[in-house]
Amino acid sequence: MPKFIKPFRGVPEGEIYPKQFEAGDECPPELEDGARAMKALEKPSKSAKADDQTAAGEANPVDEPAADADLK
């Protein structure tokens, strides 16, 4: 889980009120996109990025024909 490099305010999953995160706190997965857009997250290391892509199935994409390709 990436860590914040500056203060960030966000609403974690299951909560209704925002929480103030400080530098060094771990970022919940549901807030990563917003925190990354605000440049509030540490830059991922190359090995961490490779691990994330492998876990998400992005490392070796398979080209498959679209399901509706034969509908012409």
PDB file of N, CA, C and O in Angstrom, chain B, residues numbered from 101:
ATOM      1  N   MET B 101       0.846  -1.162   0.000  1.00  0.00           N
ATOM      2  CA  MET B 101       0.000   0.000   0.000  1.00  0.00           C
ATOM      3  C   MET B 101       0.904   1.242   0.000  1.00  0.00           C
ATOM      4  O   MET B 101       1.805   1.351   0.831  1.00  0.00           O
ATOM      5  N   PRO B 102       0.665   2.175  -0.927  1.00  0.00           N
ATOM      6  CA  PRO B 102       1.500   3.377  -0.962  1.00  0.00           C
ATOM      7  C   PRO B 102       1.236   4.268   0.251  1.00  0.00           C
ATOM      8  O   PRO B 102       0.196   4.174   0.903  1.00  0.00           O
ATOM      9  N   LYS B 103       2.209   5.134   0.531  1.00  0.00           N
ATOM     10  CA  LYS B 103       2.090   6.050   1.668  1.00  0.00           C
ATOM     11  C   LYS B 103       1.955   7.481   1.164  1.00  0.00           C
ATOM     12  O   LYS B 103       2.432   7.832   0.085  1.00  0.00           O
ATOM     13  N   PHE B 104       1.293   8.290   1.976  1.00  0.00           N
ATOM     14  CA  PHE B 104       1.145   9.702   1.655  1.00  0.00           C
ATOM     15  C   PHE B 104       2.472  10.421   1.863  1.00  0.00           C
ATOM     16  O   PHE B 104       3.231  10.092   2.775  1.00  0.00           O
ATOM     17  N   ILE B 105       2.745  11.405   1.010  1.00  0.00           N
ATOM     18  CA  ILE B 105       3.944  12.226   1.170  1.00  0.00           C
ATOM     19  C   ILE B 105       3.586  13.636   1.631  1.00  0.00           C
ATOM     20  O   ILE B 105       4.468  14.445   1.919  1.00  0.00           O
ATOM     21  N   LYS B 106       2.288  13.926   1.699  1.00  0.00           N
ATOM     22  CA  LYS B 106       1.813  15.207   2.222  1.00  0.00           C
ATOM     23  C   LYS B 106       0.409  14.991   2.774  1.00  0.00           C
ATOM     24  O   LYS B 106      -0.213  13.970   2.477  1.00  0.00           O
ATOM     25  N   PRO B 107      -0.103  15.923   3.565  1.00  0.00           N
ATOM     26  CA  PRO B 107      -1.449  15.745   4.125  1.00  0.00           C
ATOM     27  C   PRO B 107      -2.498  15.586   3.024  1.00  0.00           C
ATOM     28  O   PRO B 107      -2.402  16.200   1.962  1.00  0.00           O
ATOM     29  N   PHE B 108      -3.491  14.758   3.298  1.00  0.00           N
ATOM     30  CA  PHE B 108      -4.558  14.475   2.343  1.00  0.00           C
ATOM     31  C   PHE B 108      -5.837  14.215   3.125  1.00  0.00           C
ATOM     32  O   PHE B 108      -5.813  13.549   4.160  1.00  0.00           O
ATOM     33  N   ARG B 109      -6.934  14.733   2.640  1.00  0.00           N
ATOM     34  CA  ARG B 109      -8.233  14.542   3.288  1.00  0.00           C
ATOM     35  C   ARG B 109      -9.122  13.732   2.359  1.00  0.00           C
ATOM     36  O   ARG B 109      -9.303  14.092   1.196  1.00  0.00           O
ATOM     37  N   GLY B 110      -9.679  12.636   2.872  1.00  0.00           N
ATOM     38  CA  GLY B 110     -10.533  11.786   2.059  1.00  0.00           C
ATOM     39  C   GLY B 110     -11.460  10.960   2.935  1.00  0.00           C
ATOM     40  O   GLY B 110     -11.264  10.858   4.146  1.00  0.00           O
ATOM     41  N   VAL B 111     -12.467  10.375   2.309  1.00  0.00           N
ATOM     42  CA  VAL B 111     -13.447   9.555   3.025  1.00  0.00           C
ATOM     43  C   VAL B 111     -13.165   8.083   2.724  1.00  0.00           C
ATOM     44  O   VAL B 111     -13.431   7.613   1.618  1.00  0.00           O
ATOM     45  N   PRO B 112     -12.623   7.352   3.711  1.00  0.00           N
ATOM     46  CA  PRO B 112     -12.357   5.923   3.500  1.00  0.00           C
ATOM     47  C   PRO B 112     -13.661   5.142   3.311  1.00  0.00           C
ATOM     48  O   PRO B 112     -14.724   5.565   3.764  1.00  0.00           O
ATOM     49  N   GLU B 113     -13.560   4.013   2.645  1.00  0.00           N
ATOM     50  CA  GLU B 113     -14.718   3.149   2.410  1.00  0.00           C
ATOM     51  C   GLU B 113     -15.374   2.778   3.740  1.00  0.00           C
ATOM     52  O   GLU B 113     -14.696   2.433   4.708  1.00  0.00           O
ATOM     53  N   GLY B 114     -16.698   2.857   3.769  1.00  0.00           N
ATOM     54  CA  GLY B 114     -17.435   2.503   4.976  1.00  0.00           C
ATOM     55  C   GLY B 114     -17.604   3.651   5.957  1.00  0.00           C
ATOM     56  O   GLY B 114     -18.293   3.499   6.966  1.00  0.00           O
ATOM     57  N   GLU B 115     -16.991   4.797   5.683  1.00  0.00           N
ATOM     58  CA  GLU B 115     -17.094   5.961   6.551  1.00  0.00           C
ATOM     59  C   GLU B 115     -18.011   6.997   5.901  1.00  0.00           C
ATOM     60  O   GLU B 115     -18.250   6.948   4.694  1.00  0.00           O
ATOM     61  N   ILE B 116     -18.519   7.930   6.698  1.00  0.00           N
ATOM     62  CA  ILE B 116     -19.344   8.992   6.125  1.00  0.00           C
ATOM     63  C   ILE B 116     -18.689  10.365   6.284  1.00  0.00           C
ATOM     64  O   ILE B 116     -19.122  11.337   5.665  1.00  0.00           O
ATOM     65  N   TYR B 117     -17.666  10.443   7.101  1.00  0.00           N
ATOM     66  CA  TYR B 117     -16.969  11.709   7.314  1.00  0.00           C
ATOM     67  C   TYR B 117     -15.534  11.603   6.796  1.00  0.00           C
ATOM     68  O   TYR B 117     -14.925  10.536   6.865  1.00  0.00           O
ATOM     69  N   PRO B 118     -15.000  12.699   6.282  1.00  0.00           N
ATOM     70  CA  PRO B 118     -13.614  12.668   5.809  1.00  0.00           C
ATOM     71  C   PRO B 118     -12.627  12.498   6.957  1.00  0.00           C
ATOM     72  O   PRO B 118     -12.890  12.872   8.100  1.00  0.00           O
ATOM     73  N   LYS B 119     -11.513  11.936   6.619  1.00  0.00           N
ATOM     74  CA  LYS B 119     -10.429  11.720   7.578  1.00  0.00           C
ATOM     75  C   LYS B 119      -9.206  12.468   7.068  1.00  0.00           C
ATOM     76  O   LYS B 119      -8.942  12.494   5.866  1.00  0.00           O
ATOM     77  N   GLN B 120      -8.464  13.073   7.981  1.00  0.00           N
ATOM     78  CA  GLN B 120      -7.233  13.762   7.618  1.00  0.00           C
ATOM     79  C   GLN B 120      -6.080  12.760   7.718  1.00  0.00           C
ATOM     80  O   GLN B 120      -5.792  12.244   8.798  1.00  0.00           O
ATOM     81  N   PHE B 121      -5.431  12.492   6.602  1.00  0.00           N
ATOM     82  CA  PHE B 121      -4.266  11.618   6.576  1.00  0.00           C
ATOM     83  C   PHE B 121      -3.023  12.507   6.590  1.00  0.00           C
ATOM     84  O   PHE B 121      -3.023  13.586   5.996  1.00  0.00           O
ATOM     85  N   GLU B 122      -1.986  12.066   7.254  1.00  0.00           N
ATOM     86  CA  GLU B 122      -0.734  12.815   7.336  1.00  0.00           C
ATOM     87  C   GLU B 122       0.341  12.101   6.521  1.00  0.00           C
ATOM     88  O   GLU B 122       0.194  10.929   6.173  1.00  0.00           O
ATOM     89  N   ALA B 123       1.408  12.810   6.226  1.00  0.00           N
ATOM     90  CA  ALA B 123       2.542  12.213   5.512  1.00  0.00           C
ATOM     91  C   ALA B 123       3.033  11.001   6.307  1.00  0.00           C
ATOM     92  O   ALA B 123       3.211  11.065   7.523  1.00  0.00           O
ATOM     93  N   GLY B 124       3.244   9.899   5.589  1.00  0.00           N
ATOM     94  CA  GLY B 124       3.708   8.666   6.225  1.00  0.00           C
ATOM     95  C   GLY B 124       2.583   7.677   6.487  1.00  0.00           C
ATOM     96  O   GLY B 124       2.844   6.490   6.685  1.00  0.00           O
ATOM     97  N   ASP B 125       1.331   8.142   6.494  1.00  0.00           N
ATOM     98  CA  ASP B 125       0.196   7.230   6.668  1.00  0.00           C
ATOM     99  C   ASP B 125       0.019   6.403   5.396  1.00  0.00           C
ATOM    100  O   ASP B 125       0.334   6.866   4.299  1.00  0.00           O
ATOM    101  N   GLU B 126      -0.486   5.180   5.547  1.00  0.00           N
ATOM    102  CA  GLU B 126      -0.780   4.350   4.385  1.00  0.00           C
ATOM    103  C   GLU B 126      -2.079   4.811   3.749  1.00  0.00           C
ATOM    104  O   GLU B 126      -3.025   5.180   4.445  1.00  0.00           O
ATOM    105  N   CYS B 127      -2.123   4.789   2.433  1.00  0.00           N
ATOM    106  CA  CYS B 127      -3.298   5.227   1.679  1.00  0.00           C
ATOM    107  C   CYS B 127      -4.220   4.037   1.427  1.00  0.00           C
ATOM    108  O   CYS B 127      -3.787   3.023   0.880  1.00  0.00           O
ATOM    109  N   PRO B 128      -5.494   4.154   1.825  1.00  0.00           N
ATOM    110  CA  PRO B 128      -6.444   3.082   1.509  1.00  0.00           C
ATOM    111  C   PRO B 128      -6.602   2.949  -0.008  1.00  0.00           C
ATOM    112  O   PRO B 128      -6.555   3.955  -0.716  1.00  0.00           O
ATOM    113  N   PRO B 129      -6.786   1.741  -0.513  1.00  0.00           N
ATOM    114  CA  PRO B 129      -6.890   1.528  -1.967  1.00  0.00           C
ATOM    115  C   PRO B 129      -7.951   2.378  -2.642  1.00  0.00           C
ATOM    116  O   PRO B 129      -7.751   2.823  -3.772  1.00  0.00           O
ATOM    117  N   GLU B 130      -9.081   2.615  -1.975  1.00  0.00           N
ATOM    118  CA  GLU B 130     -10.165   3.369  -2.587  1.00  0.00           C
ATOM    119  C   GLU B 130      -9.848   4.859  -2.738  1.00  0.00           C
ATOM    120  O   GLU B 130     -10.558   5.567  -3.452  1.00  0.00           O
ATOM    121  N   LEU B 131      -8.798   5.341  -2.080  1.00  0.00           N
ATOM    122  CA  LEU B 131      -8.414   6.754  -2.183  1.00  0.00           C
ATOM    123  C   LEU B 131      -7.177   6.977  -3.048  1.00  0.00           C
ATOM    124  O   LEU B 131      -6.765   8.117  -3.259  1.00  0.00           O
ATOM    125  N   GLU B 132      -6.582   5.894  -3.552  1.00  0.00           N
ATOM    126  CA  GLU B 132      -5.330   6.015  -4.304  1.00  0.00           C
ATOM    127  C   GLU B 132      -5.454   6.896  -5.541  1.00  0.00           C
ATOM    128  O   GLU B 132      -4.571   7.718  -5.786  1.00  0.00           O
ATOM    129  N   ASP B 133      -6.513   6.755  -6.323  1.00  0.00           N
ATOM    130  CA  ASP B 133      -6.645   7.552  -7.548  1.00  0.00           C
ATOM    131  C   ASP B 133      -6.701   9.042  -7.239  1.00  0.00           C
ATOM    132  O   ASP B 133      -6.022   9.839  -7.887  1.00  0.00           O
ATOM    133  N   GLY B 134      -7.505   9.419  -6.256  1.00  0.00           N
ATOM    134  CA  GLY B 134      -7.614  10.820  -5.886  1.00  0.00           C
ATOM    135  C   GLY B 134      -6.325  11.362  -5.311  1.00  0.00           C
ATOM    136  O   GLY B 134      -5.915  12.477  -5.633  1.00  0.00           O
ATOM    137  N   ALA B 135      -5.682  10.574  -4.457  1.00  0.00           N
ATOM    138  CA  ALA B 135      -4.423  11.007  -3.855  1.00  0.00           C
ATOM    139  C   ALA B 135      -3.330  11.127  -4.910  1.00  0.00           C
ATOM    140  O   ALA B 135      -2.503  12.038  -4.856  1.00  0.00           O
ATOM    141  N   ARG B 136      -3.328  10.206  -5.867  1.00  0.00           N
ATOM    142  CA  ARG B 136      -2.336  10.266  -6.943  1.00  0.00           C
ATOM    143  C   ARG B 136      -2.570  11.513  -7.803  1.00  0.00           C
ATOM    144  O   ARG B 136      -1.612  12.164  -8.221  1.00  0.00           O
ATOM    145  N   ALA B 137      -3.830  11.846  -8.066  1.00  0.00           N
ATOM    146  CA  ALA B 137      -4.152  13.036  -8.855  1.00  0.00           C
ATOM    147  C   ALA B 137      -3.689  14.305  -8.148  1.00  0.00           C
ATOM    148  O   ALA B 137      -3.315  15.279  -8.802  1.00  0.00           O
ATOM    149  N   MET B 138      -3.711  14.300  -6.830  1.00  0.00           N
ATOM    150  CA  MET B 138      -3.278  15.462  -6.052  1.00  0.00           C
ATOM    151  C   MET B 138      -1.786  15.418  -5.734  1.00  0.00           C
ATOM    152  O   MET B 138      -1.268  16.265  -5.006  1.00  0.00           O
ATOM    153  N   LYS B 139      -1.100  14.410  -6.296  1.00  0.00           N
ATOM    154  CA  LYS B 139       0.336  14.212  -6.066  1.00  0.00           C
ATOM    155  C   LYS B 139       0.665  14.104  -4.576  1.00  0.00           C
ATOM    156  O   LYS B 139       1.652  14.661  -4.095  1.00  0.00           O
ATOM    157  N   ALA B 140      -0.196  13.366  -3.860  1.00  0.00           N
ATOM    158  CA  ALA B 140      -0.026  13.185  -2.424  1.00  0.00           C
ATOM    159  C   ALA B 140       0.554  11.825  -2.067  1.00  0.00           C
ATOM    160  O   ALA B 140       0.729  11.519  -0.887  1.00  0.00           O
ATOM    161  N   LEU B 141       0.857  10.994  -3.080  1.00  0.00           N
ATOM    162  CA  LEU B 141       1.404   9.663  -2.819  1.00  0.00           C
ATOM    163  C   LEU B 141       2.859   9.581  -3.223  1.00  0.00           C
ATOM    164  O   LEU B 141       3.318  10.283  -4.125  1.00  0.00           O
ATOM    165  N   GLU B 142       3.584   8.694  -2.524  1.00  0.00           N
ATOM    166  CA  GLU B 142       4.954   8.437  -2.925  1.00  0.00           C
ATOM    167  C   GLU B 142       4.957   7.797  -4.299  1.00  0.00           C
ATOM    168  O   GLU B 142       3.989   7.144  -4.687  1.00  0.00           O
ATOM    169  N   LYS B 143       6.029   7.981  -5.027  1.00  0.00           N
ATOM    170  CA  LYS B 143       6.135   7.356  -6.347  1.00  0.00           C
ATOM    171  C   LYS B 143       6.413   5.877  -6.142  1.00  0.00           C
ATOM    172  O   LYS B 143       7.285   5.512  -5.355  1.00  0.00           O
ATOM    173  N   PRO B 144       5.675   5.019  -6.848  1.00  0.00           N
ATOM    174  CA  PRO B 144       5.883   3.575  -6.671  1.00  0.00           C
ATOM    175  C   PRO B 144       7.243   3.151  -7.209  1.00  0.00           C
ATOM    176  O   PRO B 144       7.727   3.680  -8.211  1.00  0.00           O
ATOM    177  N   SER B 145       7.841   2.200  -6.531  1.00  0.00           N
ATOM    178  CA  SER B 145       9.102   1.651  -7.021  1.00  0.00           C
ATOM    179  C   SER B 145       8.806   0.779  -8.234  1.00  0.00           C
ATOM    180  O   SER B 145       7.669   0.348  -8.427  1.00  0.00           O
ATOM    181  N   LYS B 146       9.814   0.518  -9.045  1.00  0.00           N
ATOM    182  CA  LYS B 146       9.601  -0.298 -10.251  1.00  0.00           C
ATOM    183  C   LYS B 146       9.137  -1.699  -9.893  1.00  0.00           C
ATOM    184  O   LYS B 146       8.282  -2.256 -10.581  1.00  0.00           O
ATOM    185  N   SER B 147       9.679  -2.277  -8.837  1.00  0.00           N
ATOM    186  CA  SER B 147       9.284  -3.633  -8.461  1.00  0.00           C
ATOM    187  C   SER B 147       7.848  -3.657  -7.951  1.00  0.00           C
ATOM    188  O   SER B 147       7.124  -4.617  -8.214  1.00  0.00           O
ATOM    189  N   ALA B 148       7.421  -2.627  -7.231  1.00  0.00           N
ATOM    190  CA  ALA B 148       6.045  -2.577  -6.737  1.00  0.00           C
ATOM    191  C   ALA B 148       5.081  -2.425  -7.910  1.00  0.00           C
ATOM    192  O   ALA B 148       4.011  -3.034  -7.909  1.00  0.00           O
ATOM    193  N   LYS B 149       5.442  -1.628  -8.903  1.00  0.00           N
ATOM    194  CA  LYS B 149       4.586  -1.440 -10.064  1.00  0.00           C
ATOM    195  C   LYS B 149       4.457  -2.743 -10.843  1.00  0.00           C
ATOM    196  O   LYS B 149       3.367  -3.078 -11.306  1.00  0.00           O
ATOM    197  N   ALA B 150       5.551  -3.479 -10.992  1.00  0.00           N
ATOM    198  CA  ALA B 150       5.515  -4.761 -11.696  1.00  0.00           C
ATOM    199  C   ALA B 150       4.633  -5.752 -10.940  1.00  0.00           C
ATOM    200  O   ALA B 150       3.879  -6.507 -11.553  1.00  0.00           O
ATOM    201  N   ASP B 151       4.725  -5.750  -9.607  1.00  0.00           N
ATOM    202  CA  ASP B 151       3.892  -6.638  -8.807  1.00  0.00           C
ATOM    203  C   ASP B 151       2.419  -6.294  -8.973  1.00  0.00           C
ATOM    204  O   ASP B 151       1.582  -7.190  -9.084  1.00  0.00           O
ATOM    205  N   ASP B 152       2.094  -4.999  -8.991  1.00  0.00           N
ATOM    206  CA  ASP B 152       0.710  -4.571  -9.157  1.00  0.00           C
ATOM    207  C   ASP B 152       0.167  -4.994 -10.511  1.00  0.00           C
ATOM    208  O   ASP B 152      -0.969  -5.460 -10.601  1.00  0.00           O
ATOM    209  N   GLN B 153       0.958  -4.841 -11.563  1.00  0.00           N
ATOM    210  CA  GLN B 153       0.497  -5.211 -12.896  1.00  0.00           C
ATOM    211  C   GLN B 153       0.289  -6.710 -13.003  1.00  0.00           C
ATOM    212  O   GLN B 153      -0.669  -7.152 -13.638  1.00  0.00           O
ATOM    213  N   THR B 154       1.158  -7.497 -12.401  1.00  0.00           N
ATOM    214  CA  THR B 154       1.020  -8.945 -12.438  1.00  0.00           C
ATOM    215  C   THR B 154      -0.239  -9.359 -11.679  1.00  0.00           C
ATOM    216  O   THR B 154      -0.982 -10.225 -12.141  1.00  0.00           O
ATOM    217  N   ALA B 155      -0.483  -8.753 -10.529  1.00  0.00           N
ATOM    218  CA  ALA B 155      -1.659  -9.084  -9.731  1.00  0.00           C
ATOM    219  C   ALA B 155      -2.940  -8.696 -10.459  1.00  0.00           C
ATOM    220  O   ALA B 155      -3.959  -9.373 -10.323  1.00  0.00           O
ATOM    221  N   ALA B 156      -2.896  -7.624 -11.222  1.00  0.00           N
ATOM    222  CA  ALA B 156      -4.082  -7.160 -11.942  1.00  0.00           C
ATOM    223  C   ALA B 156      -4.251  -7.858 -13.284  1.00  0.00           C
ATOM    224  O   ALA B 156      -5.244  -7.635 -13.977  1.00  0.00           O
ATOM    225  N   GLY B 157      -3.288  -8.704 -13.658  1.00  0.00           N
ATOM    226  CA  GLY B 157      -3.369  -9.408 -14.924  1.00  0.00           C
ATOM    227  C   GLY B 157      -2.979  -8.553 -16.107  1.00  0.00           C
ATOM    228  O   GLY B 157      -3.344  -8.873 -17.239  1.00  0.00           O
ATOM    229  N   GLU B 158      -2.244  -7.469 -15.880  1.00  0.00           N
ATOM    230  CA  GLU B 158      -1.883  -6.553 -16.948  1.00  0.00           C
ATOM    231  C   GLU B 158      -0.510  -6.853 -17.554  1.00  0.00           C
ATOM    232  O   GLU B 158      -0.158  -6.287 -18.589  1.00  0.00           O
ATOM    233  N   ALA B 159       0.251  -7.719 -16.934  1.00  0.00           N
ATOM    234  CA  ALA B 159       1.617  -7.949 -17.382  1.00  0.00           C
ATOM    235  C   ALA B 159       1.658  -8.599 -18.768  1.00  0.00           C
ATOM    236  O   ALA B 159       2.520  -8.259 -19.579  1.00  0.00           O
ATOM    237  N   ASN B 160       0.744  -9.524 -19.050  1.00  0.00           N
ATOM    238  CA  ASN B 160       0.707 -10.223 -20.327  1.00  0.00           C
ATOM    239  C   ASN B 160      -0.693 -10.161 -20.911  1.00  0.00           C
ATOM    240  O   ASN B 160      -1.428 -11.147 -20.846  1.00  0.00           O
ATOM    241  N   PRO B 161      -1.081  -9.025 -21.478  1.00  0.00           N
ATOM    242  CA  PRO B 161      -2.434  -8.935 -22.015  1.00  0.00           C
ATOM    243  C   PRO B 161      -2.620  -9.872 -23.200  1.00  0.00           C
ATOM    244  O   PRO B 161      -1.691 -10.100 -23.975  1.00  0.00           O
ATOM    245  N   VAL B 162      -3.809 -10.404 -23.335  1.00  0.00           N
ATOM    246  CA  VAL B 162      -4.136 -11.316 -24.427  1.00  0.00           C
ATOM    247  C   VAL B 162      -5.082 -10.595 -25.366  1.00  0.00           C
ATOM    248  O   VAL B 162      -6.108 -10.065 -24.938  1.00  0.00           O
ATOM    249  N   ASP B 163      -4.744 -10.574 -26.635  1.00  0.00           N
ATOM    250  CA  ASP B 163      -5.617  -9.953 -27.621  1.00  0.00           C
ATOM    251  C   ASP B 163      -6.703 -10.945 -28.000  1.00  0.00           C
ATOM    252  O   ASP B 163      -6.434 -11.979 -28.612  1.00  0.00           O
ATOM    253  N   GLU B 164      -7.927 -10.617 -27.631  1.00  0.00           N
ATOM    254  CA  GLU B 164      -9.057 -11.467 -27.971  1.00  0.00           C
ATOM    255  C   GLU B 164     -10.005 -10.665 -28.852  1.00  0.00           C
ATOM    256  O   GLU B 164     -10.150  -9.459 -28.654  1.00  0.00           O
ATOM    257  N   PRO B 165     -10.647 -11.300 -29.810  1.00  0.00           N
ATOM    258  CA  PRO B 165     -11.583 -10.563 -30.645  1.00  0.00           C
ATOM    259  C   PRO B 165     -12.773 -10.101 -29.815  1.00  0.00           C
ATOM    260  O   PRO B 165     -13.164 -10.754 -28.847  1.00  0.00           O
ATOM    261  N   ALA B 166     -13.332  -8.984 -30.203  1.00  0.00           N
ATOM    262  CA  ALA B 166     -14.488  -8.462 -29.497  1.00  0.00           C
ATOM    263  C   ALA B 166     -15.653  -9.433 -29.652  1.00  0.00           C
ATOM    264  O   ALA B 166     -15.785 -10.092 -30.683  1.00  0.00           O
ATOM    265  N   ALA B 167     -16.488  -9.518 -28.638  1.00  0.00           N
ATOM    266  CA  ALA B 167     -17.608 -10.451 -28.647  1.00  0.00           C
ATOM    267  C   ALA B 167     -18.596 -10.132 -29.754  1.00  0.00           C
ATOM    268  O   ALA B 167     -19.254 -11.038 -30.265  1.00  0.00           O
ATOM    269  N   ASP B 168     -18.718  -8.855 -30.143  1.00  0.00           N
ATOM    270  CA  ASP B 168     -19.690  -8.476 -31.163  1.00  0.00           C
ATOM    271  C   ASP B 168     -19.045  -8.345 -32.553  1.00  0.00           C
ATOM    272  O   ASP B 168     -19.657  -7.764 -33.450  1.00  0.00           O
ATOM    273  N   ALA B 169     -17.861  -8.853 -32.748  1.00  0.00           N
ATOM    274  CA  ALA B 169     -17.148  -8.709 -34.024  1.00  0.00           C
ATOM    275  C   ALA B 169     -17.864  -9.438 -35.163  1.00  0.00           C
ATOM    276  O   ALA B 169     -17.733  -9.029 -36.317  1.00  0.00           O
ATOM    277  N   ASP B 170     -18.615 -10.505 -34.874  1.00  0.00           N
ATOM    278  CA  ASP B 170     -19.269 -11.289 -35.908  1.00  0.00           C
ATOM    279  C   ASP B 170     -20.697 -10.810 -36.207  1.00  0.00           C
ATOM    280  O   ASP B 170     -21.416 -11.476 -36.952  1.00  0.00           O
ATOM    281  N   LEU B 171     -21.113  -9.696 -35.656  1.00  0.00           N
ATOM    282  CA  LEU B 171     -22.480  -9.245 -35.810  1.00  0.00           C
ATOM    283  C   LEU B 171     -22.730  -8.379 -37.037  1.00  0.00           C
ATOM    284  O   LEU B 171     -23.809  -7.796 -37.148  1.00  0.00           O
ATOM    285  N   LYS B 172     -21.795  -8.273 -37.948  1.00  0.00           N
ATOM    286  CA  LYS B 172     -21.953  -7.426 -39.127  1.00  0.00           C
ATOM    287  C   LYS B 172     -22.857  -8.044 -40.151  1.00  0.00           C
ATOM    288  O   LYS B 172     -23.092  -7.452 -41.204  1.00  0.00           O
TER     289      LYS B 172
END
